[in-house]
Amino acid sequence: MNLTERRKAATQLEIALAAAALFAERGAHATTAEAIADRAEISLRTFYRYFRIKQDSVAPLLAFGAQRWQNLLAAVPYEVPLPDALAQAAEEAMTEEGEVAAESFEWTRGLLRAAEDDPALRTVWASVNQESERQLAPLLAERTGAHAGDLEIRLTAAAATAAIRVALETWATGDPEADREAAAELAVSSMRTLTAPFRH
């Protein structure tokens, strides 16, 4: 990205962080675009320059998490069987050390809880997952020597994305005391179950 694009992406992420914190604290209905703009220290006009509605503002943060998982998958050696590589990357993404990683999971938990009662947030979450699935297919194709449009590759991408999504949703809306290791266990179990038919 050029400098302008990097600045735009940084601003979007700052807004997303502010929005995620507010959604987690107050819920979707009690969070306004004005409150998000205030938390992000920008004008309301600037907010609407980047996002159409308040729910859209969390998309960059959710997409960042999906990209991090895919980056970890890309780093797994190619000799590792595909389902094992997918499970390994998911576990590493969810147990990553550091304050930022821990905070991002708490924001995700809050967002997914808030999404239960907010159709627009659920739409954003679904859209992020759909885009993640689309981006995953070329990675899987590269690992297997197949074509990204092949049915098996598309099915594997769909299964892997669904495994992460369902695991996170189950963790976020379940026991509030469950930690990230519990989320990782759910993700690995779901990943192995859904991607086992695609072992190479």
Contacts in CASP RR format, 6 or more apart in sequence:
PFRMAT RR
TARGET T0000
AUTHOR 0000-0000-0000
METHOD contacts of the structure
MODEL  1
MNLTERRKAATQLEIALAAAALFAERGAHATTAEAIADRAEISLRTFYRY
FRIKQDSVAPLLAFGAQRWQNLLAAVPYEVPLPDALAQAAEEAMTEEGEV
AAESFEWTRGLLRAAEDDPALRTVWASVNQESERQLAPLLAERTGAHAGD
LEIRLTAAAATAAIRVALETWATGDPEADREAAAELAVSSMRTLTAPFRH
1 9 0 8 1.000
8 50 0 8 1.000
9 60 0 8 1.000
11 42 0 8 1.000
11 46 0 8 1.000
11 50 0 8 1.000
12 50 0 8 1.000
12 60 0 8 1.000
13 60 0 8 1.000
13 61 0 8 1.000
13 64 0 8 1.000
14 40 0 8 1.000
14 42 0 8 1.000
15 36 0 8 1.000
15 37 0 8 1.000
15 40 0 8 1.000
15 42 0 8 1.000
15 47 0 8 1.000
15 50 0 8 1.000
15 51 0 8 1.000
15 57 0 8 1.000
15 60 0 8 1.000
16 57 0 8 1.000
16 58 0 8 1.000
16 59 0 8 1.000
16 60 0 8 1.000
16 61 0 8 1.000
16 64 0 8 1.000
17 40 0 8 1.000
17 61 0 8 1.000
17 107 0 8 1.000
18 36 0 8 1.000
18 39 0 8 1.000
18 40 0 8 1.000
18 57 0 8 1.000
19 31 0 8 1.000
19 36 0 8 1.000
19 39 0 8 1.000
19 40 0 8 1.000
19 54 0 8 1.000
19 57 0 8 1.000
19 58 0 8 1.000
19 61 0 8 1.000
20 58 0 8 1.000
20 61 0 8 1.000
20 107 0 8 1.000
20 108 0 8 1.000
20 110 0 8 1.000
20 111 0 8 1.000
21 39 0 8 1.000
21 107 0 8 1.000
22 31 0 8 1.000
22 35 0 8 1.000
22 36 0 8 1.000
22 39 0 8 1.000
23 31 0 8 1.000
23 58 0 8 1.000
23 110 0 8 1.000
23 111 0 8 1.000
23 114 0 8 1.000
23 121 0 8 1.000
24 106 0 8 1.000
24 107 0 8 1.000
24 109 0 8 1.000
24 110 0 8 1.000
24 111 0 8 1.000
24 113 0 8 1.000
24 114 0 8 1.000
26 35 0 8 1.000
27 110 0 8 1.000
27 113 0 8 1.000
27 114 0 8 1.000
27 117 0 8 1.000
27 118 0 8 1.000
28 54 0 8 1.000
28 55 0 8 1.000
28 114 0 8 1.000
28 115 0 8 1.000
28 117 0 8 1.000
28 118 0 8 1.000
28 120 0 8 1.000
28 121 0 8 1.000
29 117 0 8 1.000
29 118 0 8 1.000
31 54 0 8 1.000
32 54 0 8 1.000
33 44 0 8 1.000
33 47 0 8 1.000
33 48 0 8 1.000
33 51 0 8 1.000
33 53 0 8 1.000
33 54 0 8 1.000
33 57 0 8 1.000
34 44 0 8 1.000
36 47 0 8 1.000
36 54 0 8 1.000
36 57 0 8 1.000
37 43 0 8 1.000
37 44 0 8 1.000
37 46 0 8 1.000
37 47 0 8 1.000
40 47 0 8 1.000
47 57 0 8 1.000
50 57 0 8 1.000
51 57 0 8 1.000
53 120 0 8 1.000
55 118 0 8 1.000
55 120 0 8 1.000
55 121 0 8 1.000
55 123 0 8 1.000
55 124 0 8 1.000
56 124 0 8 1.000
58 111 0 8 1.000
58 121 0 8 1.000
58 124 0 8 1.000
59 124 0 8 1.000
59 127 0 8 1.000
59 128 0 8 1.000
61 104 0 8 1.000
61 107 0 8 1.000
62 108 0 8 1.000
62 111 0 8 1.000
62 124 0 8 1.000
62 125 0 8 1.000
62 128 0 8 1.000
63 128 0 8 1.000
63 131 0 8 1.000
63 132 0 8 1.000
64 104 0 8 1.000
65 93 0 8 1.000
65 104 0 8 1.000
66 128 0 8 1.000
66 129 0 8 1.000
66 131 0 8 1.000
66 132 0 8 1.000
66 135 0 8 1.000
66 164 0 8 1.000
67 135 0 8 1.000
68 93 0 8 1.000
68 96 0 8 1.000
69 89 0 8 1.000
69 90 0 8 1.000
69 93 0 8 1.000
69 164 0 8 1.000
70 89 0 8 1.000
70 132 0 8 1.000
70 135 0 8 1.000
70 136 0 8 1.000
70 139 0 8 1.000
72 88 0 8 1.000
72 89 0 8 1.000
72 92 0 8 1.000
72 93 0 8 1.000
73 85 0 8 1.000
73 86 0 8 1.000
73 89 0 8 1.000
73 136 0 8 1.000
73 139 0 8 1.000
74 139 0 8 1.000
75 89 0 8 1.000
76 85 0 8 1.000
76 88 0 8 1.000
76 89 0 8 1.000
78 143 0 8 1.000
80 88 0 8 1.000
81 199 0 8 1.000
81 200 0 8 1.000
82 140 0 8 1.000
82 143 0 8 1.000
82 144 0 8 1.000
82 156 0 8 1.000
82 195 0 8 1.000
82 198 0 8 1.000
82 199 0 8 1.000
82 200 0 8 1.000
83 191 0 8 1.000
83 192 0 8 1.000
83 195 0 8 1.000
83 196 0 8 1.000
83 198 0 8 1.000
83 199 0 8 1.000
85 143 0 8 1.000
86 160 0 8 1.000
86 163 0 8 1.000
86 191 0 8 1.000
86 195 0 8 1.000
87 187 0 8 1.000
87 188 0 8 1.000
87 191 0 8 1.000
87 192 0 8 1.000
87 195 0 8 1.000
90 163 0 8 1.000
90 164 0 8 1.000
90 167 0 8 1.000
90 184 0 8 1.000
90 187 0 8 1.000
90 188 0 8 1.000
90 191 0 8 1.000
91 184 0 8 1.000
91 187 0 8 1.000
91 188 0 8 1.000
94 105 0 8 1.000
94 180 0 8 1.000
94 181 0 8 1.000
94 183 0 8 1.000
94 184 0 8 1.000
94 187 0 8 1.000
95 180 0 8 1.000
95 181 0 8 1.000
95 184 0 8 1.000
102 180 0 8 1.000
105 180 0 8 1.000
105 183 0 8 1.000
108 168 0 8 1.000
108 172 0 8 1.000
109 171 0 8 1.000
109 172 0 8 1.000
110 172 0 8 1.000
111 121 0 8 1.000
111 125 0 8 1.000
111 172 0 8 1.000
112 125 0 8 1.000
112 168 0 8 1.000
112 169 0 8 1.000
112 172 0 8 1.000
112 173 0 8 1.000
113 172 0 8 1.000
113 173 0 8 1.000
114 121 0 8 1.000
115 121 0 8 1.000
115 122 0 8 1.000
115 124 0 8 1.000
115 125 0 8 1.000
116 173 0 8 1.000
125 165 0 8 1.000
129 161 0 8 1.000
129 162 0 8 1.000
129 164 0 8 1.000
129 165 0 8 1.000
132 161 0 8 1.000
132 164 0 8 1.000
133 157 0 8 1.000
133 158 0 8 1.000
133 160 0 8 1.000
133 161 0 8 1.000
134 157 0 8 1.000
136 157 0 8 1.000
136 160 0 8 1.000
136 161 0 8 1.000
137 148 0 8 1.000
137 149 0 8 1.000
137 153 0 8 1.000
137 154 0 8 1.000
137 157 0 8 1.000
138 148 0 8 1.000
140 146 0 8 1.000
140 148 0 8 1.000
140 153 0 8 1.000
140 156 0 8 1.000
140 157 0 8 1.000
140 160 0 8 1.000
141 147 0 8 1.000
141 148 0 8 1.000
141 149 0 8 1.000
141 150 0 8 1.000
141 153 0 8 1.000
144 153 0 8 1.000
144 200 0 8 1.000
146 152 0 8 1.000
146 153 0 8 1.000
147 153 0 8 1.000
148 154 0 8 1.000
152 198 0 8 1.000
155 198 0 8 1.000
156 195 0 8 1.000
156 198 0 8 1.000
159 194 0 8 1.000
159 195 0 8 1.000
159 198 0 8 1.000
160 191 0 8 1.000
160 194 0 8 1.000
160 195 0 8 1.000
162 190 0 8 1.000
162 194 0 8 1.000
163 187 0 8 1.000
163 190 0 8 1.000
163 191 0 8 1.000
163 193 0 8 1.000
163 194 0 8 1.000
163 195 0 8 1.000
164 187 0 8 1.000
164 190 0 8 1.000
164 191 0 8 1.000
166 190 0 8 1.000
167 183 0 8 1.000
167 186 0 8 1.000
167 187 0 8 1.000
167 189 0 8 1.000
167 190 0 8 1.000
167 191 0 8 1.000
168 183 0 8 1.000
168 187 0 8 1.000
170 186 0 8 1.000
171 178 0 8 1.000
171 182 0 8 1.000
171 183 0 8 1.000
171 186 0 8 1.000
175 182 0 8 1.000
END
